[in-house]
């Protein structure tokens, strides 16, 4: 039985599957499109919200270092993703990479994990987008009924019509084609980056040097009941995560990591890229470098404009400008945040549908979902199914407590991809690799350790929810996936 659970799918077969007319996606993306996708999904809630939260509660002005730490962890993983995406240019990202290196069961586990990550990520961001839009509408004198603005505190029931509508509109855009999605994303990303640059350039004129003192505030243990406390870290390493101090930077890094989630989604579009061997590494690494630079610059400017202890948690960038007597910038930032979150939802939904499509094409999910649209050449069936489900999820649930599941799911994918690079180097040294992760196995091992470290800094409740989702995944695999696997059927196994 173990041999069937860890059977691998040859890279050559994965590539051949992409050439079947009924299951072939249209190749239309360039390196620029991929970079725009990466920037579009990375710059979102994190830079507009988390900057103030972690500066005030965990790292002080040294939040810039926390962004660098999180960026380095992502950079290590990005080097591994770049090698895989250029070597195995097939939809599915970490799922497909795992199938080629670790085997069917690990591939299923990571695919199941990605489905959760992208679904929750899309829903959470859609709800955040709805909040920004309602705020803008309120400022204009237009007020939605409470029952259509999310859960009503009085009755406990409500439907977030704006969040659901956003997901459904983006679903239609994805069905109509990747090139249209790329064009929409390019326009929105241009607006979003312009707003970020306004924050950096305009805010630089309002910096007060005294606000950086002390750059790393004195360490103090987190209060009991803190949402960031991790009994796992205390149990394994003998210390409690801290607010401020050097260790507070690492605690903050595990939080701001959410701001980087998304660059791995670029890898899911490998099959729809014109020249994946050249363009995938450029898109993945390029978008990560651009966003890390912008994040560090914004955090330096904001903590220089207003003392870290006085930063707001809900809208730190906008409120920092209000504190310096420039409320006009606050309106521009709120508009940019609302517009920017649109592309985050679009690309997360894109990533999920491609993973679902790849798993369906391999028979681990019903093959019904692996048929592409005869005209648009997009996986329209899983796109419509998942779009409707996530729209309902976003409409009825705030999901604020589940947002950390997105972090642990992404970090778990990073671990698997890094291990896969090492294994595939040993099992298939003959494969042509347009991009090679440097210093193998040192870089992949470092990536695994860095990702595990951030995972351990997440709350124990997050680990329990993640374990529950994985148990459900095992049940689905053994009840359906294993017996319907194309790889098993081709080998004459049931």
Backbone torsions as a table, in degrees:
resi	resn	phi	psi	omega
1	UNK	NA	-39.8	-177.8
2	UNK	-59.8	-32.7	-179.6
3	UNK	-66.9	-31.3	178.8
4	UNK	-77.9	-31.6	-179.4
5	UNK	-70.1	-28.9	-176.4
6	UNK	-113.6	22.9	175.7
7	UNK	-69.0	137.4	-177.6
8	UNK	-104.1	152.6	177.5
9	UNK	-99.8	122.8	-177.1
10	UNK	-61.1	142.4	179.2
11	UNK	-57.0	-41.4	-179.1
12	UNK	-60.8	-38.3	179.5
13	UNK	-69.1	-38.8	178.0
14	UNK	-59.8	-42.0	-179.7
15	UNK	-69.6	-38.4	178.2
16	UNK	-62.7	-36.6	179.6
17	UNK	-61.1	-29.2	-178.7
18	UNK	-74.3	-10.1	-177.9
19	UNK	-97.4	-2.7	176.5
20	UNK	-71.7	122.7	-173.9
21	UNK	-52.6	-39.9	-176.4
22	UNK	-71.5	-22.5	-175.3
23	UNK	-121.4	18.0	-175.5
24	UNK	-97.5	130.4	176.9
25	UNK	-88.2	151.9	-178.2
26	UNK	-77.1	132.9	178.9
27	UNK	-90.6	112.4	-175.6
28	UNK	-141.9	-2.3	-172.5
29	UNK	-99.0	145.4	177.8
30	UNK	-110.2	177.9	177.6
31	UNK	-61.7	-38.2	178.3
32	UNK	-64.4	-43.1	177.7
33	UNK	-58.6	-44.2	-178.9
34	UNK	-65.3	-41.1	178.2
35	UNK	-63.5	-42.0	178.2
36	UNK	-63.2	-41.8	176.8
37	UNK	-58.9	-45.9	-178.7
38	UNK	-61.3	-48.9	178.7
39	UNK	-63.5	-38.3	-177.7
40	UNK	-62.6	-36.4	-177.6
41	UNK	-90.3	-27.8	-178.2
42	UNK	-75.0	-47.2	-178.4
43	UNK	-78.2	105.7	-178.1
44	UNK	-155.9	-130.4	-176.6
45	UNK	-56.0	-36.8	-175.1
46	UNK	-55.7	-52.2	-174.7
47	UNK	-74.1	-27.6	-178.0
48	UNK	-87.4	-19.5	-175.0
49	UNK	-124.3	-51.7	-170.6
50	UNK	-64.7	-26.2	-178.6
51	UNK	-53.9	-48.9	-178.8
52	UNK	-70.2	-38.6	-177.3
53	UNK	-61.5	-51.4	-176.3
54	UNK	-74.5	-28.8	176.3
55	UNK	-66.1	-42.5	-176.9
56	UNK	-75.0	-35.2	-171.1
57	UNK	-104.5	-23.7	-169.7
58	UNK	-128.3	-41.7	-168.7
59	UNK	-124.8	-13.3	-175.7
60	UNK	65.0	-150.5	179.5
61	UNK	-60.8	-20.0	-179.5
62	UNK	-75.5	9.9	174.9
63	UNK	-56.2	-27.7	176.9
64	UNK	-60.0	-38.1	178.2
65	UNK	-68.9	-33.5	177.5
66	UNK	-63.6	-40.4	177.0
67	UNK	-64.5	-37.0	178.2
68	UNK	-66.1	-43.4	178.7
69	UNK	-59.7	-48.5	179.2
70	UNK	-62.5	-37.9	178.7
71	UNK	-65.4	-37.2	178.1
72	UNK	-65.8	-43.2	177.6
73	UNK	-58.8	-44.9	178.0
74	UNK	-66.5	-36.3	-179.8
75	UNK	-63.7	-41.1	176.9
76	UNK	-60.9	-44.3	178.4
77	UNK	-66.8	-37.3	-177.9
78	UNK	-62.1	-36.5	178.2
79	UNK	-62.8	-37.2	178.3
80	UNK	-72.2	-42.1	177.8
81	UNK	-61.2	-40.3	-177.6
82	UNK	-62.3	-41.3	178.4
83	UNK	-64.8	-46.8	-178.7
84	UNK	-64.7	-45.3	-175.6
85	UNK	-65.3	-31.1	179.2
86	UNK	-84.7	-22.9	179.7
87	UNK	-88.0	-37.5	-179.8
88	UNK	-123.0	75.2	-175.4
89	UNK	-76.0	68.7	-175.4
90	UNK	-130.3	145.1	178.4
91	UNK	-58.0	148.3	176.4
92	UNK	122.3	-16.4	176.5
93	UNK	53.4	-127.9	-173.6
94	UNK	-59.8	-29.8	177.6
95	UNK	-61.8	-50.9	-179.4
96	UNK	-64.1	-41.2	-179.7
97	UNK	-62.6	-40.4	-179.5
98	UNK	-67.4	-37.5	-180.0
99	UNK	-62.3	-34.5	-178.2
100	UNK	-79.9	-19.3	-173.0
101	UNK	-121.2	-45.5	-173.2
102	UNK	-97.0	-28.9	179.9
103	UNK	122.5	174.9	-171.4
104	UNK	-66.8	-48.6	-178.1
105	UNK	-63.2	-48.6	175.4
106	UNK	-58.5	-37.2	178.1
107	UNK	-63.5	-43.8	177.9
108	UNK	-60.5	-44.2	-178.5
109	UNK	-59.8	-45.6	-177.8
110	UNK	-71.3	-34.8	176.4
111	UNK	-64.6	-43.2	177.3
112	UNK	-62.1	-39.4	177.3
113	UNK	-63.4	-43.4	-178.7
114	UNK	-67.3	-35.7	177.0
115	UNK	-58.9	-43.7	178.0
116	UNK	-65.9	-47.0	-177.3
117	UNK	-56.9	-51.1	-175.8
118	UNK	-71.9	-35.7	179.9
119	UNK	-64.9	-50.5	179.8
120	UNK	-65.3	-40.2	178.9
121	UNK	-59.7	-45.3	179.4
122	UNK	-62.4	-46.4	-178.0
123	UNK	-64.9	-44.8	-179.4
124	UNK	-61.3	-45.5	-178.5
125	UNK	-68.4	-36.3	178.4
126	UNK	-62.4	-40.0	177.7
127	UNK	-66.1	-40.5	176.6
128	UNK	-62.4	-42.1	177.4
129	UNK	-60.2	-42.3	179.3
130	UNK	-59.8	-39.7	179.4
131	UNK	-62.9	-43.3	178.2
132	UNK	-63.2	-43.8	-178.1
133	UNK	-65.9	-41.8	177.9
134	UNK	-61.4	-37.3	178.0
135	UNK	-63.7	-43.4	178.3
136	UNK	-65.1	-39.3	178.7
137	UNK	-65.8	-39.2	178.5
138	UNK	-62.3	-40.2	178.7
139	UNK	-62.8	-29.6	179.8
140	UNK	-87.8	-0.1	178.7
141	UNK	88.7	9.8	178.4
142	UNK	-105.7	126.1	-175.5
143	UNK	-124.6	125.8	176.1
144	UNK	-78.7	148.0	174.1
145	UNK	-58.3	146.4	-178.2
146	UNK	-57.9	-36.6	-177.4
147	UNK	-67.1	-17.3	178.9
148	UNK	-108.9	15.6	-177.1
149	UNK	-116.6	16.5	-177.9
150	UNK	111.1	-170.1	-176.0
151	UNK	-63.9	126.9	179.3
152	UNK	-81.0	122.2	-178.4
153	UNK	-60.8	-27.0	-177.2
154	UNK	-80.8	-45.0	-176.3
155	UNK	-98.6	-17.5	-177.4
156	UNK	78.1	6.5	-178.5
157	UNK	-132.3	148.2	177.0
158	UNK	172.9	167.0	179.8
159	UNK	-133.0	125.0	179.9
160	UNK	-82.0	91.1	-174.1
161	UNK	-64.9	-34.8	-178.3
162	UNK	-68.8	-43.3	-180.0
163	UNK	-62.7	-44.5	179.9
164	UNK	-64.7	-42.2	-179.1
165	UNK	-63.3	-39.9	179.4
166	UNK	-60.3	-47.2	-179.0
167	UNK	-61.3	-41.1	-179.0
168	UNK	-67.4	-40.3	177.5
169	UNK	-64.0	-43.0	179.0
170	UNK	-66.5	-32.1	175.9
171	UNK	-61.1	-44.3	178.3
172	UNK	-61.8	-42.4	179.8
173	UNK	-61.8	-41.6	179.9
174	UNK	-67.7	-35.7	178.1
175	UNK	-65.4	-37.0	-176.1
176	UNK	-72.7	-14.9	173.4
177	UNK	137.2	151.8	-178.0
178	UNK	-67.5	-35.3	-177.2
179	UNK	-66.4	-40.4	175.8
180	UNK	-62.9	-41.2	178.0
181	UNK	-60.3	-40.8	-179.7
182	UNK	-65.8	-39.1	179.9
183	UNK	-67.0	-45.4	177.7
184	UNK	-60.0	-44.4	-179.5
185	UNK	-62.5	-40.7	-178.4
186	UNK	-60.0	-43.4	-179.8
187	UNK	-64.8	-47.0	-177.1
188	UNK	-67.4	-40.5	179.4
189	UNK	-63.2	-38.0	178.3
190	UNK	-59.5	-42.8	178.7
191	UNK	-65.6	-44.2	-176.7
192	UNK	-64.8	-46.0	179.2
193	UNK	-64.9	-36.4	178.0
194	UNK	-61.0	-41.4	179.2
195	UNK	-65.1	-42.0	178.9
196	UNK	-62.5	-41.7	178.9
197	UNK	-65.7	-34.9	176.0
198	UNK	-61.3	-43.2	178.4
199	UNK	-59.1	-46.0	-176.1
200	UNK	-68.2	-49.9	-174.6
201	UNK	-71.7	-50.1	-178.7
202	UNK	-68.1	-41.5	-178.1
203	UNK	-64.7	-27.4	-179.3
204	UNK	-60.3	-25.9	-178.7
205	UNK	-79.4	-10.4	-176.5
206	UNK	-113.4	15.1	-179.4
207	UNK	-74.7	136.7	174.5
208	UNK	-116.9	120.7	-173.7
209	UNK	-58.7	-33.5	-178.0
210	UNK	-63.3	-21.5	-179.6
211	UNK	-68.7	-16.8	179.5
212	UNK	-87.1	0.9	-176.0
213	UNK	-107.6	125.4	-8.4
214	UNK	-78.9	145.4	-178.0
215	UNK	-66.4	-37.9	173.9
216	UNK	-119.8	98.0	-178.0
217	UNK	-59.9	159.6	-177.9
218	UNK	-60.1	140.6	-176.9
219	UNK	-70.9	146.9	173.2
220	UNK	-150.8	144.4	-178.8
221	UNK	-66.6	147.8	177.2
222	UNK	-66.9	149.7	178.8
223	UNK	-70.3	150.4	177.7
224	UNK	-59.6	137.6	179.7
225	UNK	87.2	-0.3	178.4
226	UNK	-59.5	139.4	-178.0
227	UNK	-67.2	-15.2	-177.2
228	UNK	-97.5	-6.8	180.0
229	UNK	-61.5	139.1	178.2
230	UNK	-127.0	102.3	176.3
231	UNK	-57.5	-27.0	-180.0
232	UNK	-62.4	-43.9	179.1
233	UNK	-65.1	-43.8	-178.7
234	UNK	-63.8	-39.4	-178.3
235	UNK	-68.3	-43.4	-172.9
236	UNK	-84.2	-31.4	-172.7
237	UNK	-119.8	-4.0	172.1
238	UNK	77.4	21.3	175.8
239	UNK	-143.0	157.0	177.8
240	UNK	-94.7	134.0	176.5
241	UNK	-53.8	144.8	-173.0
242	UNK	-116.0	157.3	166.5
243	UNK	-95.2	125.9	-179.0
244	UNK	70.2	-179.3	-172.2
245	UNK	74.7	175.2	-178.7
246	UNK	-61.9	-42.5	-179.6
247	UNK	-68.6	-24.4	176.1
248	UNK	-63.3	-28.1	177.3
249	UNK	-64.0	-41.3	-179.7
250	UNK	-71.8	-36.7	174.9
251	UNK	-61.0	-43.2	178.7
252	UNK	-64.3	-37.1	-179.4
253	UNK	-61.7	-35.4	179.6
254	UNK	-68.8	-22.0	178.2
255	UNK	-86.8	-49.7	-176.8
256	UNK	-71.2	-8.9	174.7
257	UNK	-54.6	-31.7	178.3
258	UNK	-56.2	-31.2	-177.9
259	UNK	-69.1	-17.4	-178.1
260	UNK	-99.1	-9.9	-176.3
261	UNK	-59.0	130.7	177.1
262	UNK	133.8	-28.4	-177.8
263	UNK	-61.5	-29.5	179.2
264	UNK	-69.5	-18.6	177.9
265	UNK	-64.7	-28.1	178.9
266	UNK	-55.6	-37.2	-177.9
267	UNK	-65.0	-23.8	-179.6
268	UNK	-70.4	-16.6	-179.0
269	UNK	-95.8	12.9	-176.2
270	UNK	-57.1	-40.1	-176.1
271	UNK	-69.3	-19.9	-178.3
272	UNK	-102.8	16.8	-179.3
273	UNK	-101.8	137.2	-176.1
274	UNK	-62.6	-46.0	-178.8
275	UNK	-131.5	75.1	-172.6
276	UNK	-62.3	-33.2	-178.9
277	UNK	-60.0	-36.0	-180.0
278	UNK	-93.1	-41.8	-167.9
279	UNK	-85.4	-29.1	-178.2
280	UNK	-62.5	-49.1	177.4
281	UNK	-59.2	-39.5	179.9
282	UNK	-64.2	-43.5	-179.0
283	UNK	-66.6	-44.2	-177.8
284	UNK	-67.1	-53.8	-176.6
285	UNK	-71.9	-37.7	-178.6
286	UNK	-63.4	-46.7	-178.9
287	UNK	-65.3	-37.3	-179.5
288	UNK	-67.3	-42.6	179.1
289	UNK	-63.5	-44.3	-179.8
290	UNK	-60.6	-47.2	-175.4
291	UNK	-70.4	-38.4	177.6
292	UNK	-61.2	-43.5	178.4
293	UNK	-60.2	-45.3	-179.6
294	UNK	-66.3	-40.3	-179.6
295	UNK	-62.1	-46.9	-178.7
296	UNK	-63.2	-43.1	-179.6
297	UNK	-62.7	-44.4	-179.8
298	UNK	-63.4	-44.4	-178.1
299	UNK	-64.7	-36.9	177.3
300	UNK	-65.3	-44.0	-178.4
301	UNK	-66.7	-46.9	-175.4
302	UNK	-65.8	-43.0	178.7
303	UNK	-71.6	-17.7	174.1
304	UNK	-84.2	-27.5	179.3
305	UNK	-74.9	-38.6	-175.7
306	UNK	-138.8	140.0	-178.3
307	UNK	-59.5	138.2	-172.7
308	UNK	-55.3	-35.7	-177.6
309	UNK	-70.8	-14.2	-177.8
310	UNK	-106.3	-2.1	-179.8
311	UNK	-66.2	143.9	176.6
312	UNK	-81.9	157.7	-179.3
313	UNK	-92.4	-35.8	-175.0
314	UNK	-73.6	-43.7	-177.2
315	UNK	-145.1	69.0	-172.7
316	UNK	-62.7	-38.7	-178.0
317	UNK	-67.0	-49.1	-179.0
318	UNK	-64.4	-43.6	-176.9
319	UNK	-70.7	-27.2	176.9
320	UNK	-64.7	-38.4	177.2
321	UNK	-70.4	-36.5	176.4
322	UNK	-62.2	-39.2	-178.4
323	UNK	-65.5	-27.0	178.8
324	UNK	-93.3	6.6	176.7
325	UNK	85.0	26.3	-179.4
326	UNK	-131.2	69.5	-176.5
327	UNK	-66.4	-21.1	-178.8
328	UNK	-59.7	-39.1	179.1
329	UNK	-63.6	-31.6	-179.3
330	UNK	-61.3	-40.8	178.1
331	UNK	-64.3	-40.0	179.1
332	UNK	-64.0	-41.8	-179.4
333	UNK	-65.8	-42.2	178.7
334	UNK	-62.1	-40.9	177.9
335	UNK	-63.8	-44.5	180.0
336	UNK	-62.5	-37.4	178.7
337	UNK	-65.3	-43.7	-179.6
338	UNK	-63.6	-44.8	179.5
339	UNK	-66.5	-42.0	-176.0
340	UNK	-64.0	-35.8	-178.5
341	UNK	-67.5	-18.7	178.2
342	UNK	-60.5	-46.6	-178.4
343	UNK	-70.5	-29.9	177.7
344	UNK	-61.4	-46.7	177.9
345	UNK	-61.5	-45.4	-177.1
346	UNK	-57.9	-46.5	-172.9
347	UNK	-79.0	-33.0	174.1
348	UNK	-64.6	-40.8	177.3
349	UNK	-65.4	-38.8	175.2
350	UNK	-58.0	-48.3	-178.6
351	UNK	-60.3	-43.2	-177.7
352	UNK	-65.7	-42.6	-178.3
353	UNK	-65.0	-33.4	180.0
354	UNK	-72.1	-37.8	176.4
355	UNK	-65.5	-45.6	179.1
356	UNK	-60.4	-42.2	178.8
357	UNK	-61.3	-45.8	-178.9
358	UNK	-64.4	-41.5	179.1
359	UNK	-65.9	-36.0	177.4
360	UNK	-68.0	-41.2	-179.8
361	UNK	-63.4	-29.0	178.1
362	UNK	-85.3	-2.1	177.7
363	UNK	86.5	-2.4	-179.4
364	UNK	-74.6	-21.3	168.4
365	UNK	-124.5	161.9	-176.5
366	UNK	-51.4	132.5	-177.9
367	UNK	-64.1	-16.4	177.4
368	UNK	-52.7	-32.4	-174.9
369	UNK	-86.6	-0.5	-177.6
370	UNK	-101.3	8.7	177.9
371	UNK	-86.9	129.7	-179.6
372	UNK	-89.9	158.9	-179.8
373	UNK	-66.3	132.9	-176.0
374	UNK	-61.4	-26.6	-178.8
375	UNK	-100.4	-49.2	-173.9
376	UNK	-86.5	-14.4	179.9
377	UNK	57.7	39.2	176.6
378	UNK	-119.3	153.4	178.1
379	UNK	-76.1	75.9	-169.0
380	UNK	-70.0	-31.4	-177.7
381	UNK	-65.5	-53.3	176.9
382	UNK	-66.6	-30.1	179.2
383	UNK	-63.2	-45.3	180.0
384	UNK	-68.1	-45.2	-179.5
385	UNK	-59.0	-52.6	-176.7
386	UNK	-69.0	-35.9	178.6
387	UNK	-60.3	-44.3	179.7
388	UNK	-66.3	-43.7	-179.4
389	UNK	-62.5	-45.5	-178.3
390	UNK	-69.1	-34.4	176.8
391	UNK	-60.9	-43.2	178.0
392	UNK	-65.8	-42.8	179.4
393	UNK	-60.3	-46.0	-179.7
394	UNK	-67.4	-33.0	-178.3
395	UNK	-70.7	-35.6	-173.6
396	UNK	-100.8	-14.4	-171.6
397	UNK	-130.0	137.3	175.9
398	UNK	-77.4	-33.5	175.5
399	UNK	61.9	14.9	-177.4
400	UNK	-61.0	-37.5	-179.1
401	UNK	-73.3	-20.2	-177.6
402	UNK	-93.2	-3.7	-175.9
403	UNK	-59.8	-33.4	-178.7
404	UNK	-67.3	-19.1	175.2
405	UNK	-63.2	-29.6	177.6
406	UNK	-64.2	-41.3	178.8
407	UNK	-62.1	-50.5	-175.7
408	UNK	-67.6	-33.7	177.7
409	UNK	-65.3	-42.3	179.3
410	UNK	-66.4	-45.4	-179.7
411	UNK	-62.8	-36.2	176.9
412	UNK	-63.3	-40.5	177.0
413	UNK	-63.2	-38.6	178.4
414	UNK	-60.3	-43.0	-179.5
415	UNK	-61.2	-46.2	-177.5
416	UNK	-64.5	-43.8	-178.9
417	UNK	-64.1	-41.9	179.9
418	UNK	-63.1	-43.4	177.2
419	UNK	-64.2	-37.5	-179.7
420	UNK	-62.7	-36.6	178.5
421	UNK	-61.1	-46.0	-179.4
422	UNK	-63.2	-45.0	-177.4
423	UNK	-66.3	-44.3	-177.6
424	UNK	-68.4	-30.0	174.9
425	UNK	-62.0	-35.8	-178.4
426	UNK	-81.8	-40.3	-175.6
427	UNK	-83.1	-30.2	-179.1
428	UNK	-132.7	64.3	179.4
429	UNK	-66.7	-15.4	-177.1
430	UNK	-80.3	-13.5	-176.4
431	UNK	-64.2	136.8	174.6
432	UNK	-70.2	126.7	-178.6
433	UNK	-121.0	109.3	179.8
434	UNK	-67.6	-30.3	176.6
435	UNK	-130.8	132.6	-178.9
436	UNK	-119.1	125.7	175.1
437	UNK	-59.3	127.0	-178.4
438	UNK	-71.7	154.9	172.0
439	UNK	54.9	44.5	174.3
440	UNK	-76.5	133.7	9.5
441	UNK	-94.3	6.3	-174.1
442	UNK	-60.3	-50.6	-177.8
443	UNK	-62.5	-48.6	177.7
444	UNK	-60.1	-40.7	179.2
445	UNK	-64.2	-41.9	177.5
446	UNK	-62.4	-38.4	177.9
447	UNK	-63.1	-43.2	178.7
448	UNK	-61.1	-47.4	-177.9
449	UNK	-65.1	-41.4	-180.0
450	UNK	-65.1	-42.0	180.0
451	UNK	-66.4	-43.2	178.3
452	UNK	-62.1	-37.0	179.4
453	UNK	-61.9	-45.4	179.2
454	UNK	-67.9	-35.9	177.5
455	UNK	-61.2	-40.9	-178.4
456	UNK	-66.9	-21.3	179.3
457	UNK	-83.8	-2.6	177.9
458	UNK	-84.5	155.1	-177.3
459	UNK	-60.9	151.2	-180.0
460	UNK	-61.5	-33.7	179.0
461	UNK	-60.1	-35.7	179.4
462	UNK	-64.7	-40.3	178.2
463	UNK	-64.2	-38.6	-179.7
464	UNK	-66.4	-42.7	178.3
465	UNK	-65.2	-39.9	179.5
466	UNK	-63.5	-42.8	179.4
467	UNK	-62.8	-39.3	179.9
468	UNK	-63.0	-42.3	178.5
469	UNK	-64.5	-38.3	178.7
470	UNK	-65.9	-37.0	177.7
471	UNK	-62.3	-43.1	176.7
472	UNK	-59.9	-40.6	179.8
473	UNK	-61.9	-42.1	177.8
474	UNK	-60.6	-41.8	-179.8
475	UNK	-62.2	-46.0	-179.7
476	UNK	-62.0	-40.6	-178.7
477	UNK	-63.4	-48.6	-175.6
478	UNK	-74.3	-25.2	177.8
479	UNK	-81.0	-38.4	-174.7
480	UNK	-123.6	-57.0	-169.3
481	UNK	-56.6	-46.9	-175.1
482	UNK	-62.4	-39.6	-177.2
483	UNK	-80.2	-18.0	-178.7
484	UNK	-105.8	1.3	-178.7
485	UNK	-57.8	129.6	177.5
486	UNK	-63.5	-35.8	-179.9
487	UNK	-64.1	-42.2	177.9
488	UNK	-69.0	-39.3	179.7
489	UNK	-66.5	-39.4	178.8
490	UNK	-66.0	-28.2	-179.3
491	UNK	-90.1	2.6	177.7
492	UNK	78.8	23.1	-179.4
493	UNK	-109.1	152.1	177.7
494	UNK	-115.7	NA	NA
